[in-house]
Structure formats: C-alpha cells, structure tokens
C-alpha cells in the first residue's frame, strides 16, 4: 500500500460523520430558536455522526 492511499483511508466516513453532526446541531438550534422542544431525533443525529466519525478515524489508523 502506498503512502497516498493510506492517508486517504476513512476520509469519506469521517466526512459523513461531520455532516451528520452539523445537521443535528443546526436542526436543534433552529428548533430551539423557534421555541420548540429539542427532539430526540436531533440528538440521535449528533450521536450517530460522532459514531460514524469514530469509525472513520479507526479506519485511518488500521493497518493492512
């Protein structure tokens, strides 16, 4: 495996995790600003994003 392919490992997974975190935070802030209670769905989005990001970080560290 070359150095270039190793450095790009897990990038898409981590990016997906960051996108889920941002969506969850933005949705919860908009609901809070609108006067609605923060739904469990938004918390689940953030938690899922953190989990997916963690999986991407583990993919980057794994050695083949």
PDB file of N, CA, C and O in Angstrom, chain B, residues numbered from 101:
ATOM      1  N   UNK B 101       0.843  -1.179   0.000  1.00  0.00           N
ATOM      2  CA  UNK B 101       0.000   0.000   0.000  1.00  0.00           C
ATOM      3  C   UNK B 101       0.888   1.242   0.000  1.00  0.00           C
ATOM      4  O   UNK B 101       1.861   1.306   0.751  1.00  0.00           O
ATOM      5  N   UNK B 102       0.571   2.194  -0.808  1.00  0.00           N
ATOM      6  CA  UNK B 102       1.376   3.407  -0.901  1.00  0.00           C
ATOM      7  C   UNK B 102       0.974   4.394   0.188  1.00  0.00           C
ATOM      8  O   UNK B 102      -0.050   4.227   0.850  1.00  0.00           O
ATOM      9  N   UNK B 103       1.776   5.397   0.359  1.00  0.00           N
ATOM     10  CA  UNK B 103       1.506   6.403   1.385  1.00  0.00           C
ATOM     11  C   UNK B 103       0.274   7.229   1.046  1.00  0.00           C
ATOM     12  O   UNK B 103      -0.443   7.663   1.948  1.00  0.00           O
ATOM     13  N   UNK B 104       0.012   7.456  -0.250  1.00  0.00           N
ATOM     14  CA  UNK B 104      -1.143   8.255  -0.649  1.00  0.00           C
ATOM     15  C   UNK B 104      -2.451   7.554  -0.325  1.00  0.00           C
ATOM     16  O   UNK B 104      -3.387   8.183   0.167  1.00  0.00           O
ATOM     17  N   UNK B 105      -2.524   6.264  -0.595  1.00  0.00           N
ATOM     18  CA  UNK B 105      -3.775   5.546  -0.334  1.00  0.00           C
ATOM     19  C   UNK B 105      -4.002   5.376   1.156  1.00  0.00           C
ATOM     20  O   UNK B 105      -5.152   5.329   1.592  1.00  0.00           O
ATOM     21  N   UNK B 106      -2.944   5.281   1.951  1.00  0.00           N
ATOM     22  CA  UNK B 106      -3.099   5.154   3.393  1.00  0.00           C
ATOM     23  C   UNK B 106      -3.587   6.458   4.013  1.00  0.00           C
ATOM     24  O   UNK B 106      -4.382   6.432   4.953  1.00  0.00           O
ATOM     25  N   UNK B 107      -3.130   7.586   3.509  1.00  0.00           N
ATOM     26  CA  UNK B 107      -3.528   8.865   4.092  1.00  0.00           C
ATOM     27  C   UNK B 107      -4.981   9.206   3.776  1.00  0.00           C
ATOM     28  O   UNK B 107      -5.594   9.988   4.504  1.00  0.00           O
ATOM     29  N   UNK B 108      -5.547   8.642   2.712  1.00  0.00           N
ATOM     30  CA  UNK B 108      -6.930   8.932   2.350  1.00  0.00           C
ATOM     31  C   UNK B 108      -7.918   7.941   2.932  1.00  0.00           C
ATOM     32  O   UNK B 108      -9.114   8.017   2.649  1.00  0.00           O
ATOM     33  N   UNK B 109      -7.445   7.035   3.719  1.00  0.00           N
ATOM     34  CA  UNK B 109      -8.291   5.985   4.264  1.00  0.00           C
ATOM     35  C   UNK B 109      -9.254   6.561   5.306  1.00  0.00           C
ATOM     36  O   UNK B 109      -8.819   7.250   6.228  1.00  0.00           O
ATOM     37  N   UNK B 110     -10.536   6.293   5.174  1.00  0.00           N
ATOM     38  CA  UNK B 110     -11.537   6.728   6.140  1.00  0.00           C
ATOM     39  C   UNK B 110     -11.997   8.164   5.984  1.00  0.00           C
ATOM     40  O   UNK B 110     -12.744   8.662   6.827  1.00  0.00           O
ATOM     41  N   UNK B 111     -11.577   8.835   4.942  1.00  0.00           N
ATOM     42  CA  UNK B 111     -11.923  10.251   4.766  1.00  0.00           C
ATOM     43  C   UNK B 111     -13.417  10.415   4.504  1.00  0.00           C
ATOM     44  O   UNK B 111     -14.054  11.299   5.077  1.00  0.00           O
ATOM     45  N   UNK B 112     -13.975   9.575   3.648  1.00  0.00           N
ATOM     46  CA  UNK B 112     -15.402   9.689   3.315  1.00  0.00           C
ATOM     47  C   UNK B 112     -16.262   9.393   4.540  1.00  0.00           C
ATOM     48  O   UNK B 112     -17.277  10.052   4.764  1.00  0.00           O
ATOM     49  N   UNK B 113     -15.859   8.411   5.324  1.00  0.00           N
ATOM     50  CA  UNK B 113     -16.616   8.063   6.521  1.00  0.00           C
ATOM     51  C   UNK B 113     -16.572   9.198   7.541  1.00  0.00           C
ATOM     52  O   UNK B 113     -17.591   9.537   8.141  1.00  0.00           O
ATOM     53  N   UNK B 114     -15.395   9.780   7.736  1.00  0.00           N
ATOM     54  CA  UNK B 114     -15.297  10.898   8.669  1.00  0.00           C
ATOM     55  C   UNK B 114     -16.074  12.113   8.177  1.00  0.00           C
ATOM     56  O   UNK B 114     -16.690  12.821   8.973  1.00  0.00           O
ATOM     57  N   UNK B 115     -16.048  12.355   6.873  1.00  0.00           N
ATOM     58  CA  UNK B 115     -16.799  13.470   6.304  1.00  0.00           C
ATOM     59  C   UNK B 115     -18.303  13.280   6.507  1.00  0.00           C
ATOM     60  O   UNK B 115     -19.016  14.229   6.835  1.00  0.00           O
ATOM     61  N   UNK B 116     -18.777  12.058   6.312  1.00  0.00           N
ATOM     62  CA  UNK B 116     -20.183  11.761   6.559  1.00  0.00           C
ATOM     63  C   UNK B 116     -20.538  11.991   8.025  1.00  0.00           C
ATOM     64  O   UNK B 116     -21.617  12.499   8.330  1.00  0.00           O
ATOM     65  N   UNK B 117     -19.650  11.625   8.920  1.00  0.00           N
ATOM     66  CA  UNK B 117     -19.874  11.869  10.346  1.00  0.00           C
ATOM     67  C   UNK B 117     -19.971  13.349  10.667  1.00  0.00           C
ATOM     68  O   UNK B 117     -20.837  13.770  11.434  1.00  0.00           O
ATOM     69  N   UNK B 118     -19.086  14.134  10.082  1.00  0.00           N
ATOM     70  CA  UNK B 118     -19.116  15.591  10.317  1.00  0.00           C
ATOM     71  C   UNK B 118     -20.405  16.198   9.765  1.00  0.00           C
ATOM     72  O   UNK B 118     -20.989  17.086  10.387  1.00  0.00           O
ATOM     73  N   UNK B 119     -20.846  15.728   8.612  1.00  0.00           N
ATOM     74  CA  UNK B 119     -22.084  16.245   8.028  1.00  0.00           C
ATOM     75  C   UNK B 119     -23.273  15.923   8.924  1.00  0.00           C
ATOM     76  O   UNK B 119     -24.148  16.766   9.120  1.00  0.00           O
ATOM     77  N   UNK B 120     -23.313  14.707   9.469  1.00  0.00           N
ATOM     78  CA  UNK B 120     -24.408  14.338  10.375  1.00  0.00           C
ATOM     79  C   UNK B 120     -24.386  15.173  11.653  1.00  0.00           C
ATOM     80  O   UNK B 120     -25.437  15.570  12.156  1.00  0.00           O
ATOM     81  N   UNK B 121     -23.204  15.436  12.173  1.00  0.00           N
ATOM     82  CA  UNK B 121     -23.085  16.270  13.379  1.00  0.00           C
ATOM     83  C   UNK B 121     -23.583  17.682  13.092  1.00  0.00           C
ATOM     84  O   UNK B 121     -24.340  18.247  13.882  1.00  0.00           O
ATOM     85  N   UNK B 122     -23.165  18.248  11.976  1.00  0.00           N
ATOM     86  CA  UNK B 122     -23.580  19.611  11.626  1.00  0.00           C
ATOM     87  C   UNK B 122     -25.089  19.683  11.429  1.00  0.00           C
ATOM     88  O   UNK B 122     -25.732  20.618  11.907  1.00  0.00           O
ATOM     89  N   UNK B 123     -25.665  18.697  10.723  1.00  0.00           N
ATOM     90  CA  UNK B 123     -27.118  18.690  10.527  1.00  0.00           C
ATOM     91  C   UNK B 123     -27.872  18.587  11.839  1.00  0.00           C
ATOM     92  O   UNK B 123     -28.866  19.283  12.043  1.00  0.00           O
ATOM     93  N   UNK B 124     -27.407  17.723  12.728  1.00  0.00           N
ATOM     94  CA  UNK B 124     -28.068  17.576  14.025  1.00  0.00           C
ATOM     95  C   UNK B 124     -28.000  18.846  14.855  1.00  0.00           C
ATOM     96  O   UNK B 124     -28.987  19.237  15.479  1.00  0.00           O
ATOM     97  N   UNK B 125     -26.846  19.490  14.866  1.00  0.00           N
ATOM     98  CA  UNK B 125     -26.680  20.723  15.651  1.00  0.00           C
ATOM     99  C   UNK B 125     -27.506  21.855  15.057  1.00  0.00           C
ATOM    100  O   UNK B 125     -28.162  22.597  15.788  1.00  0.00           O
ATOM    101  N   UNK B 126     -27.477  21.991  13.734  1.00  0.00           N
ATOM    102  CA  UNK B 126     -28.256  23.063  13.104  1.00  0.00           C
ATOM    103  C   UNK B 126     -29.758  22.861  13.309  1.00  0.00           C
ATOM    104  O   UNK B 126     -30.481  23.813  13.602  1.00  0.00           O
ATOM    105  N   UNK B 127     -30.224  21.625  13.154  1.00  0.00           N
ATOM    106  CA  UNK B 127     -31.645  21.356  13.378  1.00  0.00           C
ATOM    107  C   UNK B 127     -32.055  21.641  14.812  1.00  0.00           C
ATOM    108  O   UNK B 127     -33.122  22.206  15.057  1.00  0.00           O
ATOM    109  N   UNK B 128     -31.221  21.258  15.750  1.00  0.00           N
ATOM    110  CA  UNK B 128     -31.573  21.507  17.152  1.00  0.00           C
ATOM    111  C   UNK B 128     -31.541  23.001  17.481  1.00  0.00           C
ATOM    112  O   UNK B 128     -32.373  23.481  18.251  1.00  0.00           O
ATOM    113  N   UNK B 129     -30.588  23.740  16.903  1.00  0.00           N
ATOM    114  CA  UNK B 129     -30.551  25.182  17.140  1.00  0.00           C
ATOM    115  C   UNK B 129     -31.760  25.880  16.525  1.00  0.00           C
ATOM    116  O   UNK B 129     -32.314  26.802  17.123  1.00  0.00           O
ATOM    117  N   UNK B 130     -32.172  25.445  15.335  1.00  0.00           N
ATOM    118  CA  UNK B 130     -33.353  26.051  14.713  1.00  0.00           C
ATOM    119  C   UNK B 130     -34.622  25.729  15.489  1.00  0.00           C
ATOM    120  O   UNK B 130     -35.498  26.582  15.629  1.00  0.00           O
ATOM    121  N   UNK B 131     -34.725  24.506  15.991  1.00  0.00           N
ATOM    122  CA  UNK B 131     -35.899  24.145  16.800  1.00  0.00           C
ATOM    123  C   UNK B 131     -35.906  24.937  18.100  1.00  0.00           C
ATOM    124  O   UNK B 131     -36.957  25.406  18.538  1.00  0.00           O
ATOM    125  N   UNK B 132     -34.746  25.085  18.714  1.00  0.00           N
ATOM    126  CA  UNK B 132     -34.652  25.833  19.963  1.00  0.00           C
ATOM    127  C   UNK B 132     -34.989  27.305  19.737  1.00  0.00           C
ATOM    128  O   UNK B 132     -35.672  27.925  20.552  1.00  0.00           O
ATOM    129  N   UNK B 133     -34.510  27.855  18.633  1.00  0.00           N
ATOM    130  CA  UNK B 133     -34.788  29.252  18.309  1.00  0.00           C
ATOM    131  C   UNK B 133     -36.262  29.465  17.977  1.00  0.00           C
ATOM    132  O   UNK B 133     -36.821  30.526  18.252  1.00  0.00           O
ATOM    133  N   UNK B 134     -36.888  28.446  17.381  1.00  0.00           N
ATOM    134  CA  UNK B 134     -38.299  28.547  17.042  1.00  0.00           C
ATOM    135  C   UNK B 134     -39.226  28.322  18.224  1.00  0.00           C
ATOM    136  O   UNK B 134     -40.441  28.480  18.101  1.00  0.00           O
ATOM    137  N   UNK B 135     -38.668  27.957  19.355  1.00  0.00           N
ATOM    138  CA  UNK B 135     -39.482  27.777  20.545  1.00  0.00           C
ATOM    139  C   UNK B 135     -39.995  26.356  20.723  1.00  0.00           C
ATOM    140  O   UNK B 135     -40.842  26.103  21.579  1.00  0.00           O
ATOM    141  N   UNK B 136     -39.488  25.432  19.921  1.00  0.00           N
ATOM    142  CA  UNK B 136     -39.901  24.042  20.038  1.00  0.00           C
ATOM    143  C   UNK B 136     -38.939  23.298  20.952  1.00  0.00           C
ATOM    144  O   UNK B 136     -37.797  23.714  21.148  1.00  0.00           O
ATOM    145  N   UNK B 137     -39.417  22.197  21.505  1.00  0.00           N
ATOM    146  CA  UNK B 137     -38.538  21.352  22.305  1.00  0.00           C
ATOM    147  C   UNK B 137     -37.579  20.619  21.371  1.00  0.00           C
ATOM    148  O   UNK B 137     -37.942  20.242  20.256  1.00  0.00           O
ATOM    149  N   UNK B 138     -36.359  20.426  21.841  1.00  0.00           N
ATOM    150  CA  UNK B 138     -35.371  19.715  21.032  1.00  0.00           C
ATOM    151  C   UNK B 138     -35.756  18.241  20.994  1.00  0.00           C
ATOM    152  O   UNK B 138     -35.871  17.591  22.033  1.00  0.00           O
ATOM    153  N   UNK B 139     -35.948  17.735  19.812  1.00  0.00           N
ATOM    154  CA  UNK B 139     -36.393  16.365  19.611  1.00  0.00           C
ATOM    155  C   UNK B 139     -35.245  15.385  19.815  1.00  0.00           C
ATOM    156  O   UNK B 139     -34.073  15.739  19.688  1.00  0.00           O
ATOM    157  N   UNK B 140     -35.607  14.157  20.131  1.00  0.00           N
ATOM    158  CA  UNK B 140     -34.604  13.103  20.280  1.00  0.00           C
ATOM    159  C   UNK B 140     -33.950  12.756  18.952  1.00  0.00           C
ATOM    160  O   UNK B 140     -32.850  12.204  18.924  1.00  0.00           O
ATOM    161  N   UNK B 141     -34.616  13.075  17.862  1.00  0.00           N
ATOM    162  CA  UNK B 141     -34.059  12.792  16.531  1.00  0.00           C
ATOM    163  C   UNK B 141     -32.789  13.602  16.309  1.00  0.00           C
ATOM    164  O   UNK B 141     -31.833  13.096  15.720  1.00  0.00           O
ATOM    165  N   UNK B 142     -32.761  14.835  16.764  1.00  0.00           N
ATOM    166  CA  UNK B 142     -31.585  15.679  16.584  1.00  0.00           C
ATOM    167  C   UNK B 142     -30.422  15.163  17.423  1.00  0.00           C
ATOM    168  O   UNK B 142     -29.276  15.158  16.972  1.00  0.00           O
ATOM    169  N   UNK B 143     -30.718  14.736  18.628  1.00  0.00           N
ATOM    170  CA  UNK B 143     -29.682  14.166  19.488  1.00  0.00           C
ATOM    171  C   UNK B 143     -29.161  12.870  18.875  1.00  0.00           C
ATOM    172  O   UNK B 143     -27.962  12.596  18.929  1.00  0.00           O
ATOM    173  N   UNK B 144     -30.051  12.077  18.296  1.00  0.00           N
ATOM    174  CA  UNK B 144     -29.652  10.841  17.630  1.00  0.00           C
ATOM    175  C   UNK B 144     -28.776  11.130  16.408  1.00  0.00           C
ATOM    176  O   UNK B 144     -27.831  10.389  16.135  1.00  0.00           O
ATOM    177  N   UNK B 145     -29.084  12.206  15.673  1.00  0.00           N
ATOM    178  CA  UNK B 145     -28.252  12.596  14.526  1.00  0.00           C
ATOM    179  C   UNK B 145     -26.826  12.939  14.963  1.00  0.00           C
ATOM    180  O   UNK B 145     -25.858  12.520  14.329  1.00  0.00           O
ATOM    181  N   UNK B 146     -26.707  13.697  16.039  1.00  0.00           N
ATOM    182  CA  UNK B 146     -25.382  14.078  16.528  1.00  0.00           C
ATOM    183  C   UNK B 146     -24.632  12.848  17.035  1.00  0.00           C
ATOM    184  O   UNK B 146     -23.446  12.682  16.751  1.00  0.00           O
ATOM    185  N   UNK B 147     -25.318  11.991  17.782  1.00  0.00           N
ATOM    186  CA  UNK B 147     -24.667  10.781  18.306  1.00  0.00           C
ATOM    187  C   UNK B 147     -24.242   9.847  17.176  1.00  0.00           C
ATOM    188  O   UNK B 147     -23.162   9.259  17.230  1.00  0.00           O
ATOM    189  N   UNK B 148     -25.081   9.710  16.161  1.00  0.00           N
ATOM    190  CA  UNK B 148     -24.731   8.875  15.019  1.00  0.00           C
ATOM    191  C   UNK B 148     -23.542   9.471  14.267  1.00  0.00           C
ATOM    192  O   UNK B 148     -22.661   8.739  13.816  1.00  0.00           O
ATOM    193  N   UNK B 149     -23.515  10.781  14.133  1.00  0.00           N
ATOM    194  CA  UNK B 149     -22.391  11.442  13.476  1.00  0.00           C
ATOM    195  C   UNK B 149     -21.087  11.232  14.211  1.00  0.00           C
ATOM    196  O   UNK B 149     -20.051  11.005  13.588  1.00  0.00           O
ATOM    197  N   UNK B 150     -21.127  11.304  15.532  1.00  0.00           N
ATOM    198  CA  UNK B 150     -19.922  11.058  16.326  1.00  0.00           C
ATOM    199  C   UNK B 150     -19.460   9.615  16.156  1.00  0.00           C
ATOM    200  O   UNK B 150     -18.265   9.349  16.031  1.00  0.00           O
ATOM    201  N   UNK B 151     -20.414   8.687  16.152  1.00  0.00           N
ATOM    202  CA  UNK B 151     -20.089   7.277  15.987  1.00  0.00           C
ATOM    203  C   UNK B 151     -19.476   7.001  14.611  1.00  0.00           C
ATOM    204  O   UNK B 151     -18.485   6.279  14.504  1.00  0.00           O
ATOM    205  N   UNK B 152     -20.063   7.573  13.568  1.00  0.00           N
ATOM    206  CA  UNK B 152     -19.555   7.370  12.206  1.00  0.00           C
ATOM    207  C   UNK B 152     -18.170   8.004  12.058  1.00  0.00           C
ATOM    208  O   UNK B 152     -17.293   7.434  11.408  1.00  0.00           O
ATOM    209  N   UNK B 153     -17.973   9.173  12.656  1.00  0.00           N
ATOM    210  CA  UNK B 153     -16.661   9.808  12.613  1.00  0.00           C
ATOM    211  C   UNK B 153     -15.617   8.942  13.311  1.00  0.00           C
ATOM    212  O   UNK B 153     -14.488   8.815  12.837  1.00  0.00           O
ATOM    213  N   UNK B 154     -15.997   8.352  14.432  1.00  0.00           N
ATOM    214  CA  UNK B 154     -15.092   7.484  15.176  1.00  0.00           C
ATOM    215  C   UNK B 154     -14.709   6.254  14.353  1.00  0.00           C
ATOM    216  O   UNK B 154     -13.559   5.816  14.388  1.00  0.00           O
ATOM    217  N   UNK B 155     -15.664   5.702  13.617  1.00  0.00           N
ATOM    218  CA  UNK B 155     -15.376   4.561  12.746  1.00  0.00           C
ATOM    219  C   UNK B 155     -14.389   4.974  11.652  1.00  0.00           C
ATOM    220  O   UNK B 155     -13.467   4.223  11.335  1.00  0.00           O
ATOM    221  N   UNK B 156     -14.577   6.151  11.081  1.00  0.00           N
ATOM    222  CA  UNK B 156     -13.633   6.652  10.073  1.00  0.00           C
ATOM    223  C   UNK B 156     -12.251   6.873  10.624  1.00  0.00           C
ATOM    224  O   UNK B 156     -11.257   6.626   9.940  1.00  0.00           O
ATOM    225  N   UNK B 157     -12.174   7.340  11.869  1.00  0.00           N
ATOM    226  CA  UNK B 157     -10.869   7.530  12.497  1.00  0.00           C
ATOM    227  C   UNK B 157     -10.184   6.183  12.742  1.00  0.00           C
ATOM    228  O   UNK B 157      -8.966   6.067  12.606  1.00  0.00           O
ATOM    229  N   UNK B 158     -10.966   5.177  13.101  1.00  0.00           N
ATOM    230  CA  UNK B 158     -10.393   3.840  13.282  1.00  0.00           C
ATOM    231  C   UNK B 158      -9.937   3.237  11.962  1.00  0.00           C
ATOM    232  O   UNK B 158      -8.937   2.521  11.920  1.00  0.00           O
ATOM    233  N   UNK B 159     -10.663   3.520  10.882  1.00  0.00           N
ATOM    234  CA  UNK B 159     -10.254   3.038   9.567  1.00  0.00           C
ATOM    235  C   UNK B 159      -8.916   3.638   9.159  1.00  0.00           C
ATOM    236  O   UNK B 159      -8.092   2.970   8.536  1.00  0.00           O
ATOM    237  N   UNK B 160      -8.711   4.869   9.505  1.00  0.00           N
ATOM    238  CA  UNK B 160      -7.452   5.526   9.158  1.00  0.00           C
ATOM    239  C   UNK B 160      -6.287   4.921   9.916  1.00  0.00           C
ATOM    240  O   UNK B 160      -5.185   4.794   9.381  1.00  0.00           O
ATOM    241  N   UNK B 161      -6.537   4.543  11.176  1.00  0.00           N
ATOM    242  CA  UNK B 161      -5.468   4.002  11.995  1.00  0.00           C
ATOM    243  C   UNK B 161      -5.164   2.534  11.705  1.00  0.00           C
ATOM    244  O   UNK B 161      -4.061   2.066  11.988  1.00  0.00           O
ATOM    245  N   UNK B 162      -6.133   1.800  11.142  1.00  0.00           N
ATOM    246  CA  UNK B 162      -5.933   0.372  10.938  1.00  0.00           C
ATOM    247  C   UNK B 162      -4.856   0.120   9.889  1.00  0.00           C
ATOM    248  O   UNK B 162      -4.708   0.877   8.930  1.00  0.00           O
ATOM    249  N   UNK B 163      -4.129  -0.934  10.090  1.00  0.00           N
ATOM    250  CA  UNK B 163      -3.022  -1.279   9.183  1.00  0.00           C
ATOM    251  C   UNK B 163      -3.365  -2.562   8.469  1.00  0.00           C
ATOM    252  O   UNK B 163      -3.866  -3.510   9.074  1.00  0.00           O
ATOM    253  N   UNK B 164      -3.097  -2.589   7.193  1.00  0.00           N
ATOM    254  CA  UNK B 164      -3.362  -3.799   6.401  1.00  0.00           C
ATOM    255  C   UNK B 164      -2.064  -4.495   6.067  1.00  0.00           C
ATOM    256  O   UNK B 164      -2.073  -5.533   5.406  1.00  0.00           O
TER     257      UNK B 164
END
